[in-house]
Amino acid sequence: MRNKGTIIAAAALVICLLAAPALAQGIKERMLERLPAVTALLAEGAVGENNQGFLEFRGPEKQADVVRGENADRAEVYDAIARKTSTTADLVGQRRADHIARQAPAGTWLQDPSGTWYRK
């Protein structure tokens, strides 16, 4: 059950990708390939979801390439959505962070809007 929230969050991000079909091709595949590793990192508390919609290390930088790749793809998605909706990538990321926080399973590290970390 712990992975259900992470899977829902990933599915929601994939849906966002569908808003930009040209962008979605490679990013969707990479994100789905990384999903098991990201889910494991979140479950063990090695990373958390920050208030900007990105993964952030909470301890030793374990599987840093996975986190860097995930954050790079998220940044591309946020930029594409921002262009499509005439807003900023920062605002898209903040909204995504709020959605992630609501959907995250218990035990996930999250960062509130003020920057304080908490465990759901």
NORBELGI-V739725 format. One record per pair of residues at least 12 apart in sequence whose C-alpha atoms are under 10 Angstrom apart, sorted by sequence separation. I is the first residue (numbers start at 0). GAP is how many residues later the second one is. If there is no record, write none. Layout:
i-><I:I>
gap-><GAP:GAP>
//
This chain:
i-><15:44:45:46:54:55:76:77:78:79:80:97:106:107:13:14:41:44:45:46:53:54:75:77:78:96:97:105:106:13:40:41:44:45:46:53:74:77:78:96:97:104:105:12:13:41:45:46:54:55:73:74:76:77:96:97:104:40:41:45:53:54:76:77:96:103:10:13:37:40:45:53:74:9:12:13:52:53:74:77:101:53:54:73:93:100:46:53:9:10:40:52:53:9:40:52:73:6:9:37:40:52:36:40:6:9:37:5:6:9:36:37:5:36:34:5:6:33:37:2:5:33:4:5:3:30:33:34:2:5:33:1:2:5:51:52:30:31:51:52:2:29:30:51:52:53:2:29:30:51:52:53:1:51:52:26:30:50:51:52:53:54:26:29:30:49:50:51:52:53:49:50:51:52:26:27:50:51:52:26:50:51:52:53:25:26:49:50:52:48:49:52:23:26:27:48:50:22:26:49:50:48:49:57:23:48:56:22:23:55:22:54:55:48:54:55:23:16:19:22:52:18:52:16:17:47:48:49:50:51:57:16:19:47:48:49:50:51:12:15:16:18:19:46:47:48:49:50:51:15:18:41:42:44:45:46:47:48:49:50:13:16:41:42:43:44:45:46:47:48:49:50:51:12:15:16:19:42:43:44:50:12:15:18:41:42:43:49:50:41:42:49:50:40:41:49:41:48:38:47:47:47:44:15:12:11:12:8:11:12:8:11:8:9:8:11:7:8:8:5:8:4:7:8:4:6:7:8:4:5:6:7:4:5:6:3:4:5:3:4:2:3:4:1:2:5:1:2:4:0:1:0:1:1>
gap-><12:12:12:12:12:12:12:12:12:12:12:12:12:12:13:13:13:13:13:13:13:13:13:13:13:13:13:13:13:14:14:14:14:14:14:14:14:14:14:14:14:14:14:15:15:15:15:15:15:15:15:15:15:15:15:15:15:16:16:16:16:16:16:16:16:16:17:17:17:17:17:17:17:18:18:18:18:18:18:18:18:19:19:19:19:19:20:20:21:21:21:21:21:22:22:22:22:25:25:25:25:25:26:26:28:28:28:29:29:29:29:29:30:30:31:32:32:32:32:33:33:33:34:34:35:35:35:35:36:36:36:37:37:37:37:37:38:38:38:38:39:39:39:39:39:39:40:40:40:40:40:40:41:41:41:42:42:42:42:42:42:42:43:43:43:43:43:43:43:43:44:44:44:44:45:45:45:45:45:46:46:46:46:46:47:47:47:47:47:48:48:48:49:49:49:49:49:50:50:50:50:51:51:51:52:52:52:53:53:53:54:54:54:55:55:55:56:57:57:57:57:58:58:59:59:59:59:59:59:59:59:60:60:60:60:60:60:60:61:61:61:61:61:61:61:61:61:61:61:62:62:62:62:62:62:62:62:62:62:62:63:63:63:63:63:63:63:63:63:63:63:63:63:64:64:64:64:64:64:64:64:65:65:65:65:65:65:65:65:66:66:66:66:67:67:67:68:68:69:69:70:71:74:80:83:84:86:87:87:87:88:88:90:90:91:91:92:92:93:94:94:95:95:95:96:96:96:96:97:97:97:97:98:98:98:99:99:99:100:100:101:101:101:102:102:102:103:103:103:104:104:105:105:106>
//
